[in-house]
Each structure stands twice: as structure tokens, then as C-alpha cells.
């Protein structure tokens, strides 16, 4: 059975595909289409997915951002935001504080949400700081290692 993260990623890919090929004006319509394709979708899960994907609701319907139409893989996405990350600081066993350039925290947090690594329970961003919640100390250590690997020397 796929994990919740894998199900979420598959549902989000399906949402992106549906929005590219159909004009969808209501979340209820999107829920119905996802269910017809075998996804366990609710209005609240679809609402979160649309927000996390950066989907805009226009008068003509929902529209993906240009960058999402040709979504890069995780490594490429992290490379795009690496220059904004200033520091990684553990804060207890369940929290990693990511310092970013001013104004970049939301963009970096969105990228972390999109890569959907199992170590990440959730993110909360301000203007130049992100709190990344992990399930425990081991997950926090793995996350720091992965981020340093993908972000290079930017993350100290």
C-alpha cells in the first residue's frame, strides 16, 4: 500500500494533469474527477493540494503556475533555491530552523513541501526563517544531511 506521502504526490500529479487538459472551475468538480480516477480526494485535501501547487483561480478556471507545467525533479528544484539558504540550525529533536535570504523563506518552504521527503512532517515560513518539523532526532539528522547534499555549501 502506498504511503500517505506517495498518495499525496500521485494525487498532485493527477491534479496537474487534469488542469492541463481540462478547464475546471470548481473544487467539487476536481474532487469528482480525481475520485473517478481512483484517488481518495476530499474538498479539504484538494484545497491544500491546490494551494501547495501554487494554482491560481481565475475567472476561466484553475490554472497551474508556469513553473509547475514543466516541473523539475527534486534535485533541480532544490538547486533553484539553494542560493537563498543561509543556515540550517537544529532546535531540539523535532525542529530544524532554516535561515534564508530576506523574502525567500516562503519560496524555499514551498520547495521543501513539494519534494515531500518522508523526514519532513511540515513547514512553517516567515520572511527569512522556516521551521521544518521532523518526527524525531533521527529524521532531523537525515534531513540535514539531505539538505546539505542538495544545497551544497550554501547550507552550513
C-alpha positions, -999 to +999 in steps of 0.1 A: +000+000+000+015+034-009+024+058+019+004+089+026+032+110+010+032+088-021-006+091-024-004+128-020+023+131-047+003+109-071-028+130-064-009+162-070+005+149-103-031+139-113-043+174-104-017+190-126-025+167-155-062+174-151-057+211-150-036+210-181-061+191-202-094+204-188-110+236-177-120+232-141-138+259-123-148+243-090-131+222-064-161+199-063-156+192-100-119+184-094-128+161-065-152+142-087-126+138-115-100+126-090-123+101-075-132+088-110-095+082-115-093+062-082-080+088-059-092+093-023-099+130-026-119+154-004-126+191-008-101+199+020-073+177+006-078+192-029-078+227-014-045+220+003-031+205-029-041+235-050-025+259-025+007+239-023+009+236-061+005+273-064-026+270-085-044+303-092-082+305-095-090+327-125-124+336-139-118+310-165-109+283-140-079+269-121-045+274-136-011+260-128+018+283-125+041+283-155+069+266-135+046+237-125+038+228-161+073+215-166+081+206-130+118+199-124+128+169-103+136+173-066+173+180-072+167+206-098+140+223-076+164+224-046+192+238-068+169+267-078+165+277-042+200+268-029+213+303-032+187+316-008+195+292+021+219+308+046+220+283+075+205+251+090+201+251+128+186+222+148+163+234+175+155+203+197+149+168+182+118+177+162+126+211+146+151+224+121+153+262+116+163+272+080+176+307+077+171+322+042+177+355+024+151+381+033+119+374+014+129+339+003+115+317+031+081+310+015+097+300-018+122+277-001+094+262+022+072+256-008+101+237-025+106+216+007+069+208+008+069+198-029+099+175-026+078+157+000+106+139+017+095+115+045+117+132+070+096+164+067+063+165+088+056+201+078+069+235+073+061+270+086+077+300+070+080+337+077+100+362+057+135+348+062+130+318+085+115+284+081+106+260+108+107+224+095+091+198+118+105+163+118+092+132+135+123+128+156+160+133+160+170+106+135+147+121+108+162+155+116+198+143+111+188+126+078+171+158+067+201+179+075+223+155+055+200+155+025+197+193+025+234+197+027+239+172-001+214+190-023+221+226-013+259+223-014+279+248+005+250+272+008+237+254+039+262+254+068 
